[in-house]
Amino acid sequence: MNISSIASLLLAVFVFVFGVYSATDDFMAFVDWHAALIVFGGTMAVAAISLQMDRIILMMKIFYLRVIRTYKVEYVDVMKELLLVAEKRRKGESYENIYPSIKDHFVKEGVMLLAEGYMDPEKLHEVLSVRAMTIYNRYSEDARRFKALGKFPPAMGLMGAVLGMIALLKEIGKPGAEKTIGPAMAVALVATLYGIAFANLIILPIADHLEDGAKELWIKNRLVAEGLKLIAENKNRVIMVEELNSYLLPAERVDWKSINSSSQKAA
């Protein structure tokens, strides 16, 4: 499980609850089932119209698989795995024997293509690059769907506030109406609070998380495509590390000496 993402979501909920609890002694003033129905029910309804129900279910699965379960991409670990493949090949081991020990799915895919032996290094790189771009586009589309979903809760909250204000204004002028204005306005604004909090504390951060994850995965897969091409060309391990470092920022790059020695031990 991705403990960091779970902790961040819990922190967002805590900030909201603490803000509500510290704002007034009457916590129940922020609880209104009419507002909840309009915001959450309305968001679900318009999302079903806009995105279709099967995609909403898919988005929930994406949230679980890529936010709750998935860890941050570790480029160094991927480079070590590629170097381990290169070292085993240098020792004469076949791709078929190397394949079962590989952990990264995209590296496995590339090694399987190498094992089949019908692609030259350039064609292999081209095929894997297209696959990497396809994965990135699909994952980015998922992030865009979450961003699109994020515009609905504030709109539903505003609608709830307007409905509440209309009901409030209809009562003005009646005997004793001045005593109900404050409480009625508070109830009307609860819907706006629900909509803003739901969008900005939950939905939009998830969209940003998915977009960042898609970019990290794209960089990792491009690195894998280049690494497998170099393996197919039987490039020197030092050259391989330095070329793969070109895909990373200076702070992320690895020293070929340390990664070389660690992969030799693993081999």
C-alpha positions in Angstrom: 0.0 0.0 0.0 1.1 3.6 -0.7 1.3 4.8 2.9 2.2 8.4 1.7 -1.0 8.8 -0.3 -3.2 7.3 2.4 -1.6 9.6 5.0 -2.1 12.6 2.8 -5.8 11.9 2.2 -6.2 11.4 6.0 -4.4 14.7 6.6 -6.8 16.5 4.1 -9.8 15.1 6.0 -8.3 16.0 9.4 -7.7 19.6 8.2 -11.3 19.9 7.1 -12.7 18.4 10.3 -10.4 20.4 12.5 -11.3 23.6 10.7 -15.0 22.9 11.1 -14.7 21.9 14.7 -12.6 25.0 15.7 -14.9 27.4 13.8 -17.8 27.0 16.2 -19.0 25.2 19.3 -22.0 23.9 17.3 -20.5 21.2 15.1 -23.9 20.1 13.9 -24.3 23.5 12.1 -22.0 22.1 9.4 -24.1 18.9 9.0 -27.0 19.1 6.6 -28.3 16.2 4.6 -30.0 18.4 2.0 -26.7 20.0 1.2 -25.0 16.6 1.1 -27.6 15.2 -1.2 -27.3 18.2 -3.6 -23.5 18.2 -3.7 -22.6 14.5 -3.6 -25.7 13.2 -5.3 -25.7 16.0 -7.9 -22.0 15.4 -8.6 -22.6 11.7 -9.1 -25.6 12.4 -11.4 -23.9 14.9 -13.7 -20.7 12.8 -13.7 -22.8 9.8 -14.9 -24.2 12.0 -17.7 -20.8 13.4 -18.6 -18.5 10.5 -18.2 -20.9 7.5 -18.2 -21.3 5.2 -15.2 -18.9 2.5 -16.4 -16.1 5.0 -16.6 -16.9 6.3 -13.1 -16.5 2.8 -11.8 -13.2 2.5 -13.7 -12.1 5.8 -12.1 -12.7 4.3 -8.7 -10.5 1.3 -9.6 -7.8 3.7 -11.0 -7.9 5.7 -7.7 -7.3 2.5 -5.7 -4.7 1.0 -8.0 -2.7 4.1 -8.8 -3.1 6.3 -5.7 -3.6 3.8 -2.8 -1.5 0.9 -4.0 1.1 2.2 -6.4 4.5 3.4 -5.1 6.6 6.2 -6.5 8.7 5.2 -9.5 12.3 4.4 -8.4 14.5 5.0 -11.4 17.6 3.7 -9.7 15.9 0.3 -9.1 14.9 0.1 -12.7 18.5 0.9 -13.9 19.8 -1.8 -11.6 17.4 -4.3 -13.1 18.5 -3.4 -16.6 22.1 -3.7 -15.6 21.4 -7.1 -14.1 19.9 -8.2 -17.4 22.9 -6.9 -19.3 25.3 -8.7 -16.9 23.4 -12.0 -17.3 23.4 -11.6 -21.0 27.2 -10.9 -21.0 27.6 -14.2 -19.1 25.7 -16.0 -21.9 22.4 -16.5 -20.1 19.4 -16.6 -22.4 16.5 -14.1 -22.3 14.1 -16.9 -21.5 16.0 -17.7 -18.3 16.3 -14.0 -17.4 12.7 -13.3 -17.8 11.2 -14.9 -14.7 13.4 -12.9 -12.3 12.4 -9.5 -13.6 10.1 -7.4 -11.5 9.2 -4.4 -13.6 6.4 -5.2 -16.0 7.7 -3.0 -18.9 11.2 -4.5 -18.6 9.6 -7.9 -18.8 7.7 -6.9 -21.9 10.9 -5.8 -23.6 12.9 -8.8 -22.6 10.1 -11.0 -24.0 10.4 -9.2 -27.3 14.2 -9.7 -27.2 13.7 -13.4 -26.5 11.5 -13.8 -29.6 14.4 -12.4 -31.6 12.6 -10.9 -34.6 13.4 -7.3 -33.9 16.6 -5.4 -34.4 17.6 -2.9 -31.6 16.2 0.1 -33.5 12.8 -1.5 -34.1 12.6 -2.7 -30.5 13.2 0.9 -29.3 10.6 2.2 -31.7 8.0 -0.3 -30.5 8.7 0.2 -26.8 8.6 4.0 -27.3 5.2 3.8 -28.9 3.9 1.6 -26.1 5.4 4.0 -23.5 3.6 7.0 -25.2 0.3 5.0 -25.4 0.5 4.3 -21.6 1.2 7.9 -20.9 -1.7 9.1 -23.0 -4.1 6.7 -21.4 -3.0 7.6 -17.9 -3.1 11.3 -18.6 -6.6 10.9 -19.9 -7.6 9.4 -16.6 -6.1 12.4 -14.8 -8.0 14.7 -17.1 -11.2 12.9 -16.2 -10.6 13.5 -12.5 -10.0 17.2 -13.3 -13.2 17.4 -15.2 -15.0 15.8 -12.3 -13.5 18.4 -10.0 -15.6 21.2 -11.5 -18.9 19.6 -10.6 -18.9 19.7 -6.7 -18.4 23.6 -6.4 -21.2 24.0 -9.0 -23.5 21.8 -7.1 -22.6 23.6 -3.9 -23.4 26.9 -5.5 -26.7 25.5 -6.7 -27.5 24.4 -3.1 -26.6 27.8 -1.8 -28.9 29.5 -4.4 -31.8 27.2 -3.5 -31.3 27.9 0.2 -31.2 31.7 -0.5 -34.4 31.5 -2.5 -36.2 29.6 0.3 -34.8 32.2 2.8 -35.9 35.3 0.8 -39.4 33.9 0.5 -39.7 33.9 4.3 -38.6 37.6 4.6 -41.5 39.8 5.6 -43.3 37.2 7.6 -43.6 37.6 11.3 -40.5 36.4 13.2 -38.5 36.0 10.0 -35.6 38.0 11.4 -34.9 35.2 13.8 -34.4 32.7 11.1 -32.3 34.7 8.6 -28.9 33.8 10.3 -29.5 30.0 10.6 -31.0 29.8 7.2 -28.1 31.5 5.5 -25.7 29.2 7.4 -27.5 26.2 6.1 -27.5 27.6 2.5 -23.7 28.1 2.7 -23.0 24.6 4.0 -23.6 23.2 0.4 -21.0 25.6 -0.9 -18.6 24.4 1.7 -19.2 20.8 0.9 -18.6 21.4 -2.8 -15.4 23.4 -2.4 -13.9 21.0 0.1 -14.8 17.9 -1.9 -13.3 19.3 -5.1 -10.1 20.9 -3.6 -9.2 18.5 -0.8 -10.0 15.2 -2.6 -10.8 15.2 -6.4 -8.3 17.8 -7.8 -5.3 16.5 -5.7 -6.0 13.0 -7.0 -6.0 14.3 -10.5 -2.6 16.0 -10.0 -1.3 12.8 -8.4 -2.3 10.8 -11.4 -0.8 13.3 -13.8 2.5 13.3 -12.0 2.4 9.5 -11.8 1.8 9.3 -15.6 4.8 11.5 -16.3 7.1 9.5 -13.9 6.0 6.3 -15.5 6.6 7.7 -19.0 10.1 8.7 -18.1 10.7 5.3 -16.6 9.4 3.5 -19.6 11.5 5.6 -22.0 14.5 4.8 -19.9 13.6 1.1 -20.2 13.2 1.3 -23.9 16.6 2.9 -24.3 18.2 0.5 -21.8 16.9 -2.6 -23.7 18.1 -1.2 -27.0 21.6 -0.8 -25.5 21.4 -4.3 -24.1 20.5 -5.6 -27.6 23.5 -3.7 -29.0 25.8 -5.3 -26.3 26.9 -1.8 -25.2 29.4 -1.4 -22.4 27.8 -1.2 -18.9 29.4 2.2 -18.2 28.2 3.7 -21.4 24.8 2.2 -20.7 24.5 3.9 -17.2 25.7 7.3 -18.6 23.2 7.2 -21.4 20.4 6.2 -19.1 21.4 9.0 -16.7 20.5 11.4 -19.6 16.8 10.8 -18.9 17.2 11.9 -15.3 17.8 15.3 -13.5 21.3 15.8 -12.0 20.0 15.1 -8.5 18.5 11.8 -9.7 21.4 10.5 -11.6 23.4 7.6 -10.3 27.1 6.9 -10.1 28.0 4.0 -12.5 30.6 2.7 -10.0 28.1 2.1 -7.2 25.4 0.8 -9.4 27.9 -1.4 -11.2 29.2 -3.1 -8.0 25.7 -3.6 -6.6 24.4 -5.2 -9.7 27.4 -7.5 -9.9 26.7 -8.7 -6.4 23.1 -9.4 -7.3 24.2 -11.3 -10.4 
